[in-house]
């Protein structure tokens, strides 16, 4: 079970936690969800691995556990407010600041490295996906091949988002508008 398959459920039950998971505070959001389900991550587990474990727990959650996710979000809001993040928008602004600072760095340094890295990753993804169409991956190497392919595609998506941005902020805005109370009614 992947995070992408449950992120809408988390966004509706725990919007503050979901906003953190999508940005630079991902570790804090994942930790809050791990506590709800009693998950103890391994010391070498990446944030992505931890998100997938939480996603599996959410997909099999009982109604009581889902109610606990909502309660955890309320507690998390209080914790974030004590750290100076008064609402979901201020947390989401961190994602924007993170992207802006990276783009400002690129403008200031005129480094060729981000473009070269994106080109390399684009080539790697194209070659590896092409290999799937024109050759057979030996059974003994399938797990390593697909793990590597997933990691490279993830890195490629991050690099593409650096250049072109994403629609996450737009999706957040749409979700907030849909949940807002009508004005003057």
N, C-alpha and C positions, 0 to 999 in steps of 0.2 A: 504494500500500500504506500503510495507516495503522498507527499504533502499537498501537491497540486490537486489531488482528488478530494481532499477534505478542507481546503483553505476557505471555501465558501461557508461551510458549516461553522468553522471557527470564527469567521468574520461576523456571522449573524449572532453567535452565542457570546463571543468574547472579542468585540471590536478593538479594544485597546491592545490586547495580547496579539491579535492578528496584525495590527499595524506595526508592532515591534518586530514580529517575525519577518516581515517583509523588508526590514531596513537594518541599520547598523546596530540596533539593540536586539538582534535576533536571539542571542543567547539568553537574555533575560526572559523573553517571551516563551521560549522553549522550556526553560527551567520552571516557569510558572505552570505550564501544562504537565510537565513531568511530575510535579508534586501532586497534582490532582489524581493522576493514575498510579502513583507510587512507583514510578520508573526511576531507576538509578542508572545513569549512563556510564558506560565504560570510560576509563581514563583516557583512552585513545580515540573515543568517538568524536567524529566531526559534527558540526551543527547540522549539516544535511542528513547525516545518519540518524542523529537524535530526532530530527523532524520526522523522518520516515517511521521511527519507532512510535512516536506520539501519534502519527497519522493512523497507524495500525490499531492503536488503543482507541482512538476516537471512532474508527469505523466499526468497532465492536462494542462501543460504550452502551451502558445501561442508561435509562432515563435519569436515574439518580446521579450517575457520573456526569451526564450532560448538564444537569442542574448545578453540579459542583464546578463545572467549567465556567458557568455564568457567574457563580459566586467568586471564583478565583479571579475573574476579570474585574469585578468590583474591588477586590482587595488589591489587585495590581494597579488599578486606577489611583488608589490612595497612595501606594508606594511610589508610583511615577510622579504624582503631584508633590510628594515630599522631596523628590529629586529635581523639581522645577518644571515638569512637563504637565501643564494644567489640563490638557485635553488631547484627543486623538490627533487633531491638526498640528499641535506643537511637536508631537512625536513623528508624524508624517513629514514635517518640515526637515527633520534630520536627514531623511533620504534625499531630499532636494539639495540640502547643503552639501551632502557627501558627493553627489554628482557634480554640483557646481564647483566644488573645490578641486575635484579631479580635472574638470575641463579648464579651470583657471590655471592649474599647474601646467597643463599641456600648452595653453596659450603662452604662458610666461617662459617656459623652457624650450618650446618648439622641438621637443624630443621626437625622434622617429621611432622609438621603441613601441609605443602603443599601436601605431599603425602596422609595424612589422609583426607584432604579436597577433594582432587581429588577422593579418594576412596569413600567417602561419597556421593559426587555428582554423581559419576558413578552408585552407588547403587540406589540413588533416581531416576535418569533418567530411569534406568532399571525397577524399581518397578512401577513408574508412567505410563510409556509407556505400560508395561505389563498389568496394570489395564485397559487400553483402550481396550485390546484384550479380557479380561476375565470378565469384569463387565461393567455395564452401569452407567455413571455419571448422578446423578439426575439433572433434568432440572434446579432446583433452584441453583445448585452449579456449573453448567457448566462454567460460565464466570470466577469464581474464580479459578476453577481447571485448565482451559486452560491458564489463566494468570500466575498462579504459575508454571505450566509446562514450559511455554515459558521462564520465568525468570530462572528456574533451568537449563534448557537446555543451555541458554546463558552462565550462570556461568560455567557449565560443559565444554562448548566449550573453554572458556577462560582458564580453568585449563588444558585442553588437549593441547592447543596451548603452554602453558608454558612448558610442558614436551617435546612436539614433534615439536614445531614450526609450521609455516604455509607456504603456497606457495604464500603469498601476494607479497613478495619481488620479487619472480620469475615472477609473473604476471606483476608487475610494469616494470621489466626489458624487458619482451616481448613486452609490450605496447610501451615503449620508443624506442625499436629497430624498431618496425613497423612504428613509426612516424618519425624516423630519415631520414635525407637526405642521399642518397647513396654517398659514398666517391669516389672521382675521376671521377665523371660523369659530 
